[in-house]
Amino acid sequence: MLVLRISEIEVRQDCIRCAATLGDRAFHASVRYADVDLHTLDRELAERLAFHVALFQLNTLCSLRPDVVDVGRWAHLLTPELRTLWRTVFRHVWAQWRYEHDDPDYVPDFATAADARSAAPAQLPAGPVELLAFCGGGKDSLVALKLLERARLPFATLGYSHAVYGEPAHQHALIERVANATPRVRHERQWLTDDFGALHAAETPASVFAALPLAAVRGYRGLVVAHEASANTANLVWRGEPVNHQWGKSWEAEQLLDAYVQRLIAGMRYFSVLAPVHDELIFELLARDAPLAQLTHSCNVAKPWCGTCPKCAYVWLQFAAHLPRDVVDATFGADLGEQSDFRALLGLAEHTPFECVGSAPEARLALALAHRRGMLGPTLSALAAELPLDVPTGVLAVGTTHGMPPHVAERVMPQLADAAAAVSSRWPFAASDRSP
């Protein structure tokens, strides 16, 4: 039996270190924070939060297919609720891994019973700033931060680097280009390091738990993300099960994580300000800050843009559909329509790309809009002329599903509604512009 054993969890002044063994191999990970003293936290709370950080950072090692996970001397922190959450997250996030490895039933369990008693939520004093907005430096981050700015809701930003994405200083410099374009009151930083290699990961849930020790020290009460409605769309259905690369960003995941973090820290919330909308409205909002769009980056291969991956292709297509040509050219420096393969993005392959990109209907709408604006070369222009345009109603509207607290929603939702009204005023296309 192959056992993944957690062998170390250590809370230092500015970082949490953890380690595990798998067979005869040892693995290490750490989350380091800037200008934070974790020793100011109650010792039991710090240990509890660090255990969650370790459990979700180290679950990446389950890509090596251990039979069980042994939490060792931290078994007193493994509650039934945490076991259920961890296995639920694993089941959904690893659906892609199980599909790629043709292993439909793999979900590891714990070696010891998860019967620890849940502690009462920690009662911590609120800090001077309520909202901590995650900022990855992409277009969604910029739009979300501008929504908070125009809502007159003060916020701090959180940027983190991971060794798998390249040199950390370069990552933080790119993130700060976006964060600096907003009135954030503080910019928090995290550095994630490990020696795992490029394994499958539950990155979003792990990042939520990695932010909690920082939020506890500073007194933040709202963890704000920019996860859009298209994150709810599966890439394919396999053996009756949806396989969704973006499940960790989905509404289902948001609900689970929000409910759970409230078990850890009283009054803590986790929510997305973009959950009610798809990319058509997000890019409508981005176009209102068009000069700032070229500060963003989204590529996970070579930051800021590799120019060949599906994510670069998708964002370029949306830029071409909504932004001035000079902004598109300044951002990408090339016409990606003639050097990338768009067929999977447009729903013309076995499944849409396993990347954080919009659904096939959203990509087809962007293709039609870019074609209408004369932004496409011959290859994509030919595709645009051939493909039918069937846009689901929800892609152009503001949904009612979201987890924003009332005082946030009452200031954000009207901005989303205004974007929807602007989009509706341009819809539908004239018959001469597109075939039905």
N, C-alpha and C positions, 0 to 999 in steps of 0.2 A: 504494500500500500504506500502510495506517495503522499507525504504529509507536508503541507505548508505550515511551518511553525513560526509564530511571532516570537522573536528572541530579545527584542529591545524596543522600549518606548521611553524616551527621555525628554523631559521638558527643561530646556535651557532658558537663559534669560531672553534670547531673541529668536529661538528656533525650537522646533520639535523634530527629534531624530527618531527613526525607527529602523528596525532590521528584521529579517526573516531568513529562515533556511528552507531549502527545498531539496531533499535528498542530501547530497554532499556539497551543495552550492549555497553560498551566503549572498544576500542582497540587502542593499541599504537605500534609504530615502530620507530626505529632510525637507522641511518647509521653514524657511527663514524669513523673518519680518524686519522691516526697517523701523528703528527708533521705538521699539516696544519692549517692555519688561513683563514677561509672562509670569514672573515670580510674584507680581502684585496680585495675581488671582488666588482665590482660595485653593489650597493644595488639592482637595478632593475634586473640585470643579476642573482644575487644570489637568488632572490625571484623566478625568472622564472625557474631556474634549480631546485630549491627545490620543486617547484610545480610538475615538472615532476617526481622527485624522489618519492614524496608522492603518486602521482597518480598510479605509477606502483608498488610501495610497497603495497599500500592498496588494489589494485585490487584482491589480494589474498582473501579478505573478500567476494568477489562475489561468492566464493564457497558456501556461506550460502544463496545464491540466492535472493539478493535484487532486487526489481523491477526497481529502478532507482538509479543513483549516483548524489548526490547534492554536488557540489564543493564549495558552500557557498560564502564567500567573496573573493574567488580566481577566480570568474567567468570571471574577466577581462583578465585572462591568458588562458582561454579555447578557442583556435582557431579552425576553421573548420578542419585544417590539423591535429591538435592534436587529435580531436575527431575521425577522420577517422583512424589514426594510432592506437589509443587505442582500438577501436572496432575491427579493423582488427586483431591485436595481440590477443585480447580476443577470437575472433571467432576461430582462428586456435589453440591456445594453449589450450583452453577449449574444443576442440573437444573430447578429451579423457574423460573429466568430463561429457560432454553431453552424450557420449556413455555409460558411466558407470551408469548414472542416467536416461537414456532413455528420454532425454529432448533435442530433436534435434534443436529446434529453439531459445534456450535461449542465448541472447546477450543483456546485459543491456545497456540502453542509459542514457544520462545525463538529469537531471531535468530542467536545464536551457539551453537556446539556446547557441550553440557554435559559437558565432559570433564576438569574440574578434579579433582585428586586429593583424596580425603577426608582430613581431618586426624584424628589420633587424638583420642578423647574427652578433653576437658580434665580434668585431675586437680586438683580444688579442695578446700581444707579444709572440712570440715563445720562449720556454725555451731551455736550453742547450741540452736536450735529446728529440728526436722526438717521439720515440715509447714507449708506455706503454703496455706491454704484460701481459695479464691475465694469472695467473698461479694457477690452481686448484690443482696441485700436482699429476696429473695423467700422463699416458703415452703420451697422446696427447700434454699436456703442455711441457713435456720434449722434445719431438721431435720438436715442434715449436720453443722452445728456442734455441735448437741446430741448427736449420735452420738459425735463425737470427745470432747466433754466427759465423757460418761458412760463412755467407754472409757478415760478418764484418759490421753489422748494430747495432750500440749501442742501448741498450734498458734498461728500468727499468721494474721491475715485479710488479704485483698487486695480492696480495692474500687476500681473504676475508673469514671470518668465519660466520656461521649462527647457531643460537642456536639449530635449528632442527637437526643439524648434530653432536651435542655433545659439549663437553667442548671446548671453543674457543682457549685456549692456546694450547691444543693438536692439534687442526686443523691447527693452524699457524705453529706449530713445524713440522708437516708433510709436509706442503707446502714448508717450507723453506729448507727441505732436498733436494728438487728438485731445487728450486731457487738458493741455494748455490752452486750447481754443474754447474753453468753457470757464465759467466762474466758480469752479470747484473750490472749496475752502481748504482742502487738504488733499494731498495725493499719497495714498498708501502704496507700499510695494511689497511683493513677495517674490522669493526665489525658490523654485522647486527643483531639486536635484535628485537623481537616482542613478543606479547602475543597471537598470533593467533592460535597456535597449528599446527598440520601437515595438513594444507589445501593445495589445489591445487594452484600452483603459476606459473607465467610467469617469471621464475628465470633469464633466459638469458637477455631478454629485460630490466628487472628491474636492473640487474647488470650493463648494459650499461649506463643507466641514473644515477645510483649511482656513476659511475666513472667520470662523466662529471664535477662535481664541483672540484674534485681533479685535473683533467686534465686542467681545466681552471686556477687554482692557479699555477700549476707547468709549464704550457706552453707545455704540451704534444700535439702532433698533430695527432698521429695515435694510435687508440685503437686496439690492435692485439689479436685475439683469435685463437684457435686451433680446429675449427669445421670442421669435415671431410665430405666427399661427402655422406656417408651413412645416414647423418642426413636428407637427402631429401626423404628418403624412408618411406612410411606410414606403420604403424603396421597392418592396415586393411582398407577396404573400407566399410563404414556403411551408408546405405540409399543413396548411390551414392557419399558420401563425404569421402575423405581421412582422417583418424585419425592417426596423427603422434605425438607421445610423444615428439619427438625431434624437432618439427617445429621451436621453438625459435632459434635453431642452424642452420636452413636450409638456403640455398642460397636465397630463397624468403624473409625470415626474414632479412637476412644480407643486402640485397638491400634496403628494406624499412627503416631499422634503419640507414644505412649509409647515405641515402639521407636526412633523417630527422635530424640527428645530425649536418649535414652541414648547416641546417637552424638555428641551435642554435649558433654554433661557427664557424666562417669562417675558412676554411682550415682544419677543423677536419674531420678525416676519421675513419671508423670502418670496419675492414676486417679480414678475416681468411687466414692464410698462408697454411692451409691444405684443403681448399675448393675443389681443383682439384683432390684430391686423396681419395681412399678408404683404409680400414685397411690393406690390403695386403702390400701396399707400406709404410704405416705408420709403420708397424711392421718390415719391411725391414730396414727402417731408425733407428728404435729403436734398432735393433740388432747390429747396428754399435756402439752403446754405451751400450752394454749389461750389463757391470758391474754396470751401473747407474740405470738400470731398476728396481732393487729391492728397490730403494728409492721411487718409485711411489706408489700411492694408488688411488683407484677409488670407493670404496664402499660407499653407502649413508646410510647404516644401522648401521654398527659399524666399524669405521675407525681404522686401514687401510683396513682390510678385515674381513667380517663376515664369508666368506667361504661357504655360502649357497644360497645367492641371485643370480638372473640372471646375474647381472653385474659382480660379482665375478667369476661366472662360465664362462662367455664369455671371460673375460680378461685372466683367467687361461688357457682357451683353446688356445687363440692366443699366449700366452707365450709358451705353450707346442709345438705350431707349429713352432715357430721361434727362441726361445732363448735356451741357454745351460741348461741342466737339473739342474745344481747346482744353477743357477739364479732362475729358476722356483721354486725349493724347498725352497730356501732362502726367496723368496717373500711370498709364500703362506703357507709353512710348512706342506702341505698335498696334496694328490692327489684328487682334487675336482671332477675329472671324476667319482669317485665311491661314491660321497656323494651329488651330485647335479642333478637336473633334467634338461636335455639339450633339451628335445623334442620341447619346444616352441622356443628356440633359433634356432633350425634347421628347423623350418617351419612345425613342425608336430602337431601343435595345432591350435586352432581357430584364434589366432593371435600371433605375436611375442611379447615378454615381453614389458610392458610399462616401459622401462628403456633406458638409453643412451648406447645402444649396437648396433653392426653392424647388417646388414640385414641377412636373412636366407642364401642366397648364400655365403656370407662372412663367416658365421659360418660353413657351410658345407665345404668350402675350407680349413678353419683352421682345421677342423676335419680330412680331408684327409691328410693334411700335417703332423699333429701330429701323425696320424696312420703310415704314411710312415716312420717317424723318430723313431717309437717304443716307443712313449711317453704315450700311452693310456693303461688303464687297460681293463679287459674283457668286461665290459659293453659298453664302447664307441667303443672299437674295433669291437664289433658285429654290432653296428650302422654304423660305417664307412664302413664295408664290405657290408652293405645292401643298403645304400643310393646312388643314382646316383649323379654324380658330374657334375653339369651344371653351369659353371662359366660365367656370363655375361662379355663381352669383356671389358667394362669400369672399372671393378673391378681391372684389371691388368694394366691399362693405366693412363696417366696423362690427365685429362680433360682440356678444355680451359676456363671453367667457373670459374672466380674468380674476386674479387674486389681489389686485391693488387694494390697500386700505381705503376707506371712503374719502378721507381728506386728500389722498393722492389722486384717486379716480376722478373726483369732481374737478380737478384742474387739468388732468391729462386727457380724459375722454373727449372733451370739447375740441381739443386740438386734433385728435384722430378723426372726429366727425367732420371737421373743416377740411382735412385732407381728402376724405371720402367724397365730400361735396364737390371739391375741385376736380377729382377724377371723373365723377358722374357727369359733370358739365361737358366733358370731352367725349363722352361715350354715347352711342356706339360709333364705330368708324363709319364714315360715309361709304356707301356701296362701291364707289369708284376706287376707294383706297384698298379694300380687301375683299377677297372673295368670301362668301358665307361659309 
